Amino acid sequence: MNRFFVAGLALMFGCTTATAAAAPTQPEIPETIYQWVQSSERMNYFFNKNELYYATDEAGQIDASTLLVPVVKTYDDIQIDDVRTKRRWRMEGDDELPDLAGEANYLTFDLARGVVVVNAVDLLDSQLSPLEHSEPNREVIIEELSEMSRERIFYRAILDYEQEHREEIMAQTQEAASRK
C-alpha cells in the first residue's frame, strides 16, 4: 500500500510540474514601484505607488480631491483564455495577443464623490508592453459595489494608501508639476 501512495504522489508531482511548465510567463512586477493589494483566482492586483498623483490644472495648482492612479492586473492562464474567448465572440480577433499577460488601467478618483473613472485600459504582454489600447471612460461609484467585490476591495486599498501617504503624494505631484 505504501508503494501505491508513493507512486501516486510521484504521478501527481509529475502532472503538476508539466502543467506549470506550460503556463504562460507571468510578468515581473517590481515591488519598489508597485504595491500589491490582492490576488483572486484569476488576477493579481497592483497599483503604481511611484506614479500616484493629485490632479493639477494648467497653472500647476494641485487639486487634492482628484487622485490619478495607474494600476496593473496580471492574469492567470484561465483569465487569458477568457479574454481571448470573449474577443472571438465579439469578432475582434485575438491573433495580435499571443503573449497576453494582463492589463494596465489608468484611473481617476474623485475623492469627494467616492467615484473612480477607468479612463484607459492597455492589454499587456509578459514584458508589460502594451498590446492594445482602449478608452472606456467607465465611471464606478465605489459604495455601490458589493462589500466582497474585488474591485471595491482594490479601490478601497488605494484610497487607504492615499490617506496614509498624502504628504508623499503631494510631494510627488509637486515634483511632477515642476517638470512640465
C-alpha positions as CSV (number, residue, x, y, z in Angstrom):
1,M,0.0,0.0,0.0
2,N,2.9,2.4,0.7
3,R,4.2,1.8,-2.8
4,F,0.9,2.9,-4.3
5,F,0.8,6.0,-2.2
6,V,4.4,7.0,-3.2
7,A,3.7,6.2,-6.8
8,G,0.5,8.3,-6.7
9,L,2.5,11.2,-5.2
10,A,5.1,10.9,-7.9
11,L,2.5,10.9,-10.6
12,M,0.7,13.9,-9.1
13,F,4.0,15.8,-8.8
14,G,4.8,15.0,-12.5
15,C,1.4,16.3,-13.6
16,T,1.8,19.4,-11.6
17,T,5.3,20.3,-12.9
18,A,4.2,19.5,-16.5
19,T,1.2,21.9,-16.1
20,A,3.4,24.6,-14.5
21,A,5.8,24.4,-17.4
22,A,3.0,25.0,-19.9
23,A,1.6,28.0,-18.1
24,P,2.2,31.5,-19.6
25,T,5.1,33.6,-18.3
26,Q,4.0,35.9,-15.5
27,P,5.4,39.4,-15.8
28,E,7.8,40.7,-13.2
29,I,6.1,43.4,-11.1
30,P,8.8,45.4,-9.3
31,E,7.9,45.8,-5.6
32,T,9.7,49.1,-5.4
33,I,7.3,50.6,-7.9
34,Y,4.0,48.7,-7.5
35,Q,2.0,48.0,-4.3
36,W,0.4,44.6,-4.3
37,V,-3.2,44.6,-3.0
38,Q,-4.7,41.2,-3.6
39,S,-4.9,38.1,-5.7
40,S,-8.0,36.4,-6.9
41,E,-8.4,33.1,-8.7
42,R,-7.7,34.9,-12.0
43,M,-5.8,38.1,-11.3
44,N,-3.2,39.8,-9.2
45,Y,-4.0,43.5,-8.4
46,F,-1.2,46.2,-8.1
47,F,-1.1,50.0,-8.2
48,N,1.9,52.2,-9.0
49,K,2.8,54.0,-5.8
50,N,5.5,56.0,-7.6
51,E,3.2,57.4,-10.2
52,L,0.3,58.3,-7.8
53,Y,-0.5,61.9,-8.2
54,Y,-3.2,64.5,-7.4
55,A,-4.5,66.3,-10.4
56,T,-3.1,69.7,-11.4
57,D,-4.6,72.5,-13.5
58,E,-3.0,74.5,-16.3
59,A,-1.4,76.9,-13.8
60,G,0.1,74.0,-11.8
61,Q,-2.3,74.3,-8.9
62,I,-2.9,71.0,-7.2
63,D,-6.4,69.6,-6.8
64,A,-6.1,67.2,-3.8
65,S,-9.7,66.0,-4.4
66,T,-8.7,64.2,-7.6
67,L,-6.3,61.3,-7.5
68,L,-4.6,59.8,-10.6
69,V,-3.5,56.2,-10.4
70,P,-2.0,53.7,-12.9
71,V,-2.7,50.1,-11.9
72,V,-1.7,46.7,-13.3
73,K,-3.6,43.4,-13.1
74,T,-1.8,40.3,-14.1
75,Y,-3.8,37.3,-15.5
76,D,-3.6,33.6,-14.9
77,D,-4.0,31.3,-17.9
78,I,-7.7,30.9,-17.3
79,Q,-8.3,34.6,-17.4
80,I,-6.1,34.9,-20.6
81,D,-8.3,32.2,-22.2
82,D,-11.4,34.0,-21.1
83,V,-10.3,37.3,-22.6
84,R,-9.4,35.6,-25.9
85,T,-12.8,33.8,-26.0
86,K,-14.7,37.0,-25.4
87,R,-12.8,38.7,-28.1
88,R,-13.7,36.0,-30.5
89,W,-17.3,36.2,-29.5
90,R,-17.2,39.9,-30.3
91,M,-15.5,39.2,-33.6
92,E,-12.4,41.2,-32.5
93,G,-9.9,38.5,-33.1
94,D,-7.1,37.6,-30.7
95,D,-4.2,37.0,-33.2
96,E,-2.4,40.2,-32.0
97,L,-2.4,39.0,-28.4
98,P,-0.1,36.0,-28.5
99,D,1.7,36.9,-25.3
100,L,-1.2,38.4,-23.3
101,A,-0.4,38.6,-19.6
102,G,-2.6,41.3,-18.0
103,E,-3.8,44.8,-18.3
104,A,-2.9,48.3,-17.2
105,N,-5.8,50.7,-16.1
106,Y,-5.5,54.4,-15.8
107,L,-7.8,55.6,-13.0
108,T,-9.1,58.9,-11.8
109,F,-10.6,59.0,-8.3
110,D,-13.0,61.8,-7.4
111,L,-12.3,61.6,-3.7
112,A,-15.1,63.9,-2.6
113,R,-17.8,61.9,-4.6
114,G,-16.3,58.4,-4.0
115,V,-16.2,57.8,-7.7
116,V,-13.5,56.2,-9.9
117,V,-13.3,56.6,-13.6
118,V,-11.4,53.9,-15.7
119,N,-10.0,56.3,-18.3
120,A,-8.0,53.9,-20.3
121,V,-7.1,50.2,-20.5
122,D,-4.0,48.7,-22.1
123,L,-3.8,45.0,-22.6
124,L,-0.2,43.9,-21.7
125,D,2.3,41.3,-22.7
126,S,4.6,39.4,-20.4
127,Q,7.1,42.3,-20.6
128,L,4.4,44.8,-19.6
129,S,4.4,46.3,-23.0
130,P,1.0,47.4,-24.4
131,L,-0.6,45.2,-27.0
132,E,-3.9,47.1,-27.4
133,H,-5.4,50.4,-26.0
134,S,-9.0,51.4,-25.3
135,E,-10.6,54.3,-23.5
136,P,-13.8,53.1,-21.8
137,N,-14.2,56.2,-19.5
138,R,-16.3,54.0,-17.3
139,E,-17.5,55.6,-14.1
140,V,-17.8,53.4,-11.0
141,I,-19.4,54.5,-7.7
142,I,-17.4,52.7,-5.1
143,E,-20.0,52.4,-2.5
144,E,-22.5,50.8,-4.9
145,L,-20.1,47.8,-5.4
146,S,-20.7,44.8,-3.2
147,E,-18.6,44.7,0.0
148,M,-17.0,41.5,-1.3
149,S,-16.3,42.9,-4.8
150,R,-12.7,42.5,-5.8
151,E,-12.8,45.9,-7.5
152,R,-14.2,47.6,-4.4
153,I,-11.5,46.0,-2.2
154,F,-8.9,47.2,-4.7
155,Y,-10.2,50.7,-4.9
156,R,-10.6,50.9,-1.1
157,A,-6.9,49.8,-0.7
158,I,-5.8,52.6,-3.0
159,L,-7.9,55.1,-1.1
160,D,-6.5,53.9,2.3
161,Y,-2.9,54.2,0.8
162,E,-3.8,57.8,-0.3
163,Q,-5.0,58.7,3.3
164,E,-1.8,57.3,4.8
165,H,0.6,58.9,2.3
166,R,-0.9,62.3,1.5
167,E,2.3,64.3,2.1
168,E,4.3,61.9,0.0
169,I,1.8,62.0,-2.9
170,M,1.6,65.8,-2.6
171,A,5.4,66.0,-2.9
172,Q,5.4,63.6,-5.9
173,T,2.7,65.8,-7.5
174,Q,4.6,69.0,-6.9
175,E,7.8,67.4,-8.4
176,A,6.0,66.2,-11.5
177,A,4.2,69.6,-12.0
178,S,7.6,71.4,-11.8
179,R,8.9,69.2,-14.6
180,K,6.2,70.3,-17.0
